[in-house]
Amino acid sequence: MSVDVPVDALRAFVADLFAAAGLSAPLAARVASALVEADMSGRSSHGVLQAENYLARLETGAMTTAETPVVVRDSGGVIVLDAAHMQGHIAAEEAMALAIRRARLTGIAAVAVRRGFHTGVVGRYVRMAAEAGCVGIAISNAKPVMPAPGGAERLVGTNPLAIGLPQAEGPAIVLDMATTAGTIGRIRQAMAAGNSIPEGWAVDAKGRPTTDAATAMKGLLLPAGGAKGFGLAFMIDLLAGLLSGGVWGAALGELNDDPKNPYNSSYLFIVLHIAHFQPLADFQAQAAEAARRLRGSRRAPGVDRLFTPGEQSAEALATNRGTVPLTDTVRKTLAARALRLGVARPDFL
């Protein structure tokens, strides 16, 4: 069962939790905003549901209270950062902001990050680039959950890919996809709500298909697009892990490992400054034309509307009426954490 809660009160409460757990007030507010924004945009698998996971890692020290990634290498258009296990949304925001600044100078810039934490919705970082007149590309590796085609061992993670670009009409066009058919966040969301998951998302530990969320968490996640999805996840794992000087594969650790262990994810952000390639207005106009062509293309029977990548999430965020649903499980978890941290519990808990 879910209850609609006011976003302003939720955002303030989540910020209080992170501040009580050790983050500075400004950082706590940024993390809370990112999580609540995910809920508002319909991506609740990456929203406040994740707060307990983050807070548990802060409690054990697996997530640090560092505020800025450390520059390891800097050659102008290529930068390597060490996030030192700091909060993932903040590390990713800082890395993307740096990539955008450098791309304005060089036309293209790449920032690799090692020893990172979960970043939430990866699409929000490429949207940052698009809103700055750039094309943004983001990839990240994660703890292994997916086997090779025909295999029965966890080799690679959900390893997301996001691409964002600006258009002349409406919000940025943003592709944001996991390389698995379903995501860990959505499976956890199904568990919290007591729901099953779609067929084709996962198999159990013995390789048998399952729609039970708890069984899926103990089993194996299946790739999006079969062997193509696995191949993409495999390459993302290596690109993010190797270029950053971070870790990959089994070195990332188990999905449900001890919260004392660092997350150890690696990211790679690539930014193209459009004006170095062609006039920004021309690019945006053609992107808008492509979006109109997609939305206006012939529809299959029973289909009312076609969407560009990211359009549904952007529309949900823009039209949100100031509330988001929270399941009973998430509300109980947040209430328990508030009690441990000595944070006042709002009425919706």
N, C-alpha and C positions, 0 to 999 in steps of 0.2 A: 504494500500500500504506500502511496506517495501523498505528500502534503505540499501545497504551494506555499513557498516562503518568500518574503520580500527581499529583493536582491541587495538593497542598501544595508539592511540589517545583517544579512548573511555575509556580505563583503566585510563589514566592520568586525563581525564576530570572528571570521576566519583570520583576519589580520591580527586580532588580539591573541588568537591561539599561537600564531607563528612568532609574534613578538614575545609572548610568554615562554616560548620554547627556545628563544635565543637570537632570533633575527632582529636586526635593527628595525625600528618602526617604519622607515621608508621602504625597506626591502619587504617587510611583512605585508605592507599595503600593496606592493606590486605583485607579489605572489597571489594574494587573495583576489586581486582584480583579474589576474589571468585565469584562475580556477573558475571564478564566477562567470567570466566571459564565456568560457567553454560551455557551461551549463546554459547560458542565455542563447548560445548559437546552436543548441541542440546536440552538442558534443559532450553530454554528461558523463560519458565513459572517461573523459579526461578532465572532468570538473572537480567539484568539491568531494566527490567520491574518493579522489586521490589524496586528500588532505591527511588522512590518518597514516597512510604509507609514508608520506613525507615527514610528518611529525615524529613517527616512530624512529626514523633514521636520524633525525635531529637529536632525539633523546639519547640514542646510543653513541652519537658522534660520527656515525657513518656519513652523514651530511654535515658539512661544516658551516659556520656562519660567515665565511669569507664573502666579501662584497664585489670583488673584481677579479677576473681571471688574470693570471700572470703571463706576460709575453715571454715565450721561449725562443722564438725565432721571428725575425722581421726583415723581409727583403723587399719591402715596398708593396708589391701586389700580392704577396703571399705571407701570411702570418700564422704562426702556430701558438696556441694558447693552452695553458694548463689551468683547468677549472678547480683543481685541488678539492674535488668533491663538494663544491658549493652548490647552492640551490640551482636546479637546472633551468628554470624559466629565466632567471637573472643572467646566468652564464650565456644562454643562447641569445638573449636580447643584446647583451654587451657585444657578443661576437658578431651578430648581424649588423649592429650599428657601426662597428669598426669596418666591416666589409663594405658597407655603403659609402662611408667616408673615403676609403681608399679607391673604390671604383670610380668615384667622381674625378679622381686625379689620373688614374691609369686606364680607365675604360673597363677593366675587369679586375676583380680581386677575389681571392680565396682565403678563407679563414678556417683552419682546422682546430678542433678543440679535443683535448684528452682529459681523462678523469672527470667526466661530466656526470650529471644526474638526469633523471627523467625530465623532459622538456615540455610535457603536455602536448597541446595541439601544435604540430610542426608548421602547419599552414600559416599560423600567426606571424612567423618570422619572415617568410617569403612575402607576406602581405606588407610587412614593414618596407621591404625593398620596393615593391610595386608602388606604394604610396610615395616613395622618394624618386619616382621616375626611372626605376631600374627593373630588370628581370632578376628574380631571386630563385636560387636552387638550394635545397637543403636535404641532406641525408643524415641518417643516424643509425648506429648499430645498437642492439639491445640483447638482453640475456637469451640464450638459445631456447627455442620452443618448437622449431620446425625441422623435420628430417629432410634428407635428400629424397628425390623421387624414388620410391621403392625401398627406402631405408626405414629404420626403426629407432633412430637415435637423434636426439636434439642436437642440431648443428648450428643453426642461425636463428636470429630473433625475428620479431615482426618488422624490423628494419624499415622505417618509413621513408618515403620520398615525397617532397613537396616542390612545386614550381609555381611561381606567381608572376603575373605581369599586369601592367596597367592598361586600361582602356578608356576611351573618351566618354563613355556613357555608363554610369553605374559603378559598382565596386570592382575591385581587381578580380581578374580571372585567376583562380587558385585551385590547382590540383593538389590534394593532400591524401595520400593513400598509404596504408600498410601493405607489406608484401605478403601477408597472410590473408586468408579469406575473411577471417574475423580478427579482432584485436583482443589483447589481454584485458584492456579496460572495459570493453563491451561484454566480455565473458564475466568479469567481476561484477559488472552492473547487473547482468542477468542473475548471478548468484544472489546479489543483495536483494533483488526483487522477487526471487523465487521462480524465475522464468527459465524455460529451456532456451537453447541456442539453435540456430538454423542447421539443417543438415549440410554437410560438406565443410563445416568449419573445423572439425576436430575428430580425432580418433582417441581411444583409450590407450593405456600403456601397452596393450597387446596388439594394437593396430586395428581394433574394431571400431566402426563408426559410432559416434555418440552425439546425442543432443543434450546431454546433462552437463550443465556448466561446471559443477564441481569435478566431475570425471574428466572433463576437458582440461582443467587446470593441472591435473595429475598426468595427463597424457601428452599428445602431440597436436600442434596446430597445423592445419593444412595450408599450402600456399595458394595465393590468388593466381588463377591462370595456370595451375599445374606446374610443369617444369620451368616455364617462363618466370613465374613468381619466385620460385626457389632460386633460379639463376640470378635474378635481380637482387634478391636478399643477400645472396652469397657475395656478389660484387660490392654491394653497399657495405657489408661487414668489413671487407678488406680495404676499400677506399677510405672509409672513416677511421678504421682502426690503425692502418699502416701509415697513412699520410700524417695523422696527428701524433704518431709515436705512442699511441695508446694500446689497448688490448682488443682482441677479437676472439670469436669462437668460444671454446670452453673456458678461456681465461676470464670471460665476463661473469662466470659463476652461474649458479642455479637460479631459476625464477623465484622460487619461494625460499631463498636461503636466509640465513640468520640476519636480522636487521642491523646487526653490528658490522656487517660487511658492506663496503662501498659499492655503489652502483656501477661505476667504471665505464659508462657509456662514452662513445666518441661521436663527434659531429663534424660535418664538413659543410660550410656555407660558401656558395659561389654567387657573386653578384656581377651582372653586366649593366653598365651605365648606358642606357639606350642612346642618349645624345651623342655618344662617341661613335655610334653605328649609323644613325640616321636621325632626322629631326623627331623629337619626342612626339609632337602633335601628329605627325604622319603615322608613326607606329601606333599610337593610341586610337587613331581613327580607323586604321585597318583592323586592329584587334576588336574594336566595337562592331565593325562590319561582320567579322567572323562570328562574333557572339550573336548578332541579329540573325545571321544565316542559320546558325544552329537552332536557335529558339523558333525560327519560322519554318524549319524544314518539315517535311511530311511526317505525320505521326501515325503510329500503329493504332489499330482499333482499340478504343477504350482508354487511350492516353490523352489526358487533357492538356498537358503542358510539358515542354522540354526545358532542361536547365543547362547552363554552362557549368563547368567545374567550380565548386565552391559557392554557387549562387544560392542554394538552399540555406546553407549555414549563415551567409551574409544577410539574407532576408530575414531569417529567424532572429538574428541579433538586432537588426534594425527595427523590427516590429515587436520586440519583446515589450510586454506591458508592465514590467517591474517585478515579476515573480518568476521563480523557477521551482520545479518539483524536486523534493528530496524524499527518498524512500525512508521507511521506518528504520531500516538497518543503518543507513548512513546517519540519520539523526541520533540514534542511540549511541553510535560510535563517537560522534562529535560531542555528545553530552558527557560521555565517560572521559574523553580526553580533556574537556574543559574542567571537569572535577579534579583531575590529576594535576592540571596546570594552575588551578586556582582562578580560572577565568569565569566571569559571570555568564550564566547561560541565558540567552534571549528567550522570549516567550514561545517562539516556534519550536523550541526543544522541550 
